[in-house]
Amino acid sequence: MSAQHTTTPPIPRAIWALGFVSLLMDLSSELIHSLLPVFMFTVLGMSALTIGLIEGTAEATALIIKVFSGALSDWWGKRKPLAILGYGLGALSKPLFALASSSGWIITARLADRVGKGIRGAPRDALVADITPPEQRGAAFGLRQSLDTVGAFLGPMLAIGFMLLWQDDFRAVFWVATVPAFLCVALLVWGVHEPDRPVTHKRTNPISRANLARLSAAYWWVVGVGAIFTLARFSEAFLVLRAQQGGLAVAWTPVVLIAMNIIYAACAYPFGKLADKLSHTRLLVWGLLLLIAADALLAISNSGVIFWAGVALWGLHMAMTQGLLAAMVADTAPADLRGTAYGFFNLLSGLALLLAINDEDWVNQIVGGEGVFTNQIAGKAVAAQAAWATHGVGGVVGHGKLSWM
């Protein structure tokens, strides 16, 4: 008796390596960033306005660079060198935080860190797509996102532990953060092999009018839906604010984001694998429905079981949608323009996030925390309609094997 079995090949080793690269850098960054605002305010004596200006300038710089780094990787035909440059610059910025004695040091470190992030983001995502077979892209992006998120919750947890152990010695914690940052660069250099990309035609400016015209309607729909999803979401800081309004002690507020990120990390890879089998459009709608449910629970309560259920649903939403959108970009963009495609996707999603934060800050000041979450429920109804509209753009957007479930 013989039986034929269809076996799914394992995720390429380079994807695991890229996932641990992300984990190490996020661990390093969160060790610092979870403490940095308090360090700037209490140790360096910087005002809240100055802190806000530094953060805003750094994020805006990263957004602009993402487009050009992605386009450069397409024009050059190489992704890994730009990823090494970006992660390397991020690693070199870490010692500056420990050495900082004035705002000038912090400005330099933050700009270097964000420039590095801007340089590496689009080439790294394009490299993931280049390495992974099309039928495994959902799983690959889910795995990378899952490992990245592990770093996002381990960093604050370790920061709390080290601060308690070393009697609030900020600089000692910042020095510790340099170790995973440099390990991350070493792993990228020696652990990731970039596949050769045969040159079938003369490379031209990726952001020329002719090349941008090659980005299909399906791709721009994905970009639009990604931006609308981000606009329909808001800063995770509002989760922390909501918990504080419910009486959670300030010392325990990091637990909110730690809990959300644990769920995000645990579920991103399984949902990524699911995306390789099911309709992408329907998964997006399911993800948005989870977020609507989360906002409803968070609007109802700011403490107890209902509040924590809302935080859990928020983490499930992130796990279901973030890797999926990255895979959809790869599916809808030409292979030789993937870096450019990720650059524009990240740029527009980043701009949408800035708009969302400003909008929700205004709503929070006018009507309070409940208004933030109630306002978002209406916005998500629009996002759901936009996500469903992608179903008619073409079969590439719904890449999965099943049309619905």
C-alpha positions, 0 to 999 in steps of 0.5 A, spaced: 500 500 500 502 506 497 500 513 499 502 520 497 503 525 502 504 532 500 509 535 505 510 542 506 518 544 506 521 547 512 522 555 513 528 557 510 534 557 515 535 564 512 528 566 515 530 564 522 536 567 522 533 574 520 527 573 525 533 572 530 536 578 527 530 582 529 529 579 535 536 581 538 535 588 535 528 589 538 531 587 545 536 592 545 532 597 542 526 596 548 531 595 553 533 603 552 527 606 549 522 603 555 527 607 559 529 613 555 523 618 556 524 617 564 532 618 563 531 624 559 526 627 563 529 626 570 537 625 569 538 630 563 533 635 565 530 635 558 523 638 557 517 634 555 517 639 549 524 637 547 523 630 548 517 630 543 521 634 538 526 629 538 522 623 537 518 626 532 524 628 528 527 621 529 520 618 526 519 622 520 527 621 518 526 614 518 519 614 514 523 618 508 529 614 508 525 607 508 522 609 501 529 611 498 533 605 501 528 600 498 528 603 491 536 603 492 536 595 493 532 594 487 536 599 483 543 595 486 540 588 486 542 587 493 538 587 499 543 584 504 548 590 504 543 595 506 540 591 511 547 590 514 548 598 514 541 599 517 542 594 523 550 596 524 548 604 524 543 602 529 548 598 533 553 603 533 548 608 536 547 604 542 553 606 546 551 613 545 545 613 550 550 610 555 555 616 554 549 621 553 551 627 558 546 632 554 541 633 549 545 633 543 548 626 545 541 623 545 539 627 539 545 624 535 543 617 538 536 617 536 537 620 529 542 614 528 538 609 530 532 611 526 536 612 520 538 605 521 531 603 522 529 606 515 535 604 511 534 596 513 526 596 513 524 595 506 531 591 504 530 586 509 522 585 508 524 584 500 530 579 502 524 575 506 520 575 500 526 573 495 528 568 499 521 564 501 517 560 496 511 564 494 507 558 498 510 560 504 511 567 505 505 568 510 509 563 514 515 566 513 513 573 515 509 571 521 515 567 523 519 574 523 514 578 526 513 573 531 521 573 533 521 580 533 515 581 538 519 576 542 524 582 543 519 587 544 516 584 550 523 581 553 526 588 552 521 592 557 521 586 562 529 585 562 529 593 563 525 592 569 529 587 572 535 590 571 533 597 574 531 593 580 537 589 581 542 595 580 538 601 583 535 605 577 542 605 574 540 607 567 547 607 564 548 600 566 542 598 563 544 602 556 551 598 556 547 591 557 543 593 551 549 594 546 551 586 547 544 584 543 545 589 538 552 587 536 550 580 536 544 582 531 549 584 526 554 579 527 548 574 525 546 578 519 553 578 516 554 570 517 548 567 518 544 570 512 546 568 505 542 573 499 540 569 493 543 571 486 538 575 482 539 574 475 539 580 471 534 580 465 534 587 463 538 593 465 536 596 471 533 603 471 531 608 477 525 604 481 521 610 482 521 613 475 514 614 472 515 608 468 517 603 474 511 606 478 506 605 473 508 597 473 506 597 481 499 594 479 492 596 482 492 590 486 499 593 490 496 600 491 490 597 494 494 593 499 498 599 500 491 603 501 488 598 506 494 597 510 494 605 511 487 605 513 488 599 518 493 603 521 489 609 521 483 605 524 488 603 530 492 608 534 498 608 539 499 602 544 500 608 549 492 609 549 492 601 552 497 603 558 493 610 559 486 606 559 489 601 564 492 607 569 485 610 568 482 603 571 487 604 577 493 600 575 499 602 579 504 606 574 509 601 576 505 595 573 503 599 567 508 596 562 505 589 564 499 591 559 504 592 553 508 585 555 501 581 555 499 584 548 506 582 545 506 575 548 499 574 545 502 577 538 508 573 538 505 567 540 500 567 534 503 571 529 507 565 526 500 560 526 496 566 523 502 566 518 501 559 516 494 560 515 495 565 510 498 561 506 492 556 505 486 561 506 483 567 503 487 574 504 481 578 504 477 574 509 483 574 514 484 581 513 476 582 515 477 577 521 483 581 523 479 588 523 473 584 526 477 582 532 480 589 533 473 592 533 471 587 538 477 589 542 475 597 542 468 595 544 471 591 550 476 597 552 471 602 551 466 598 556 471 597 561 478 600 564 480 594 569 478 587 570 477 581 566 473 585 560 479 590 560 484 584 559 480 581 554 480 587 550 488 587 550 488 580 548 484 581 542 488 587 540 494 582 540 490 577 536 489 582 531 496 584 530 498 577 529 493 576 524 494 582 520 501 585 520 505 579 517 499 578 512 500 585 509 507 584 508 506 577 504 501 581 500 505 586 498 510 581 496 505 577 492 502 584 488 509 587 487 514 585 481 520 582 484 525 587 481 521 592 485 519 589 492 524 594 495 520 600 492 514 597 494 515 596 501 518 603 502 512 606 499 508 601 504 512 603 510 511 610 508 504 611 508 503 606 514 507 610 518 504 617 516 497 614 517 500 612 524 502 619 526 495 622 523 492 616 528 496 618 534 494 626 533 487 624 532 486 620 538 490 625 542 485 630 541 479 625 542 482 623 549 483 630 551 476 632 549 472 626 551 476 622 555 479 614 554 472 611 552 471 616 547 478 614 544 475 607 543 468 609 541 471 613 536 475 608 533 469 603 532 466 607 527 473 608 523 474 601 523 467 600 519 470 604 514 477 600 514 473 593 513 469 596 507 476 597 504 479 591 506 473 587 503 473 591 497 480 588 495 476 582 494 474 585 487 481 587 485 484 580 483 486 573 485 493 576 487 490 579 493 487 573 495 493 569 494 490 563 499 488 556 496 481 557 499 476 563 498 473 563 504 472 560 511 
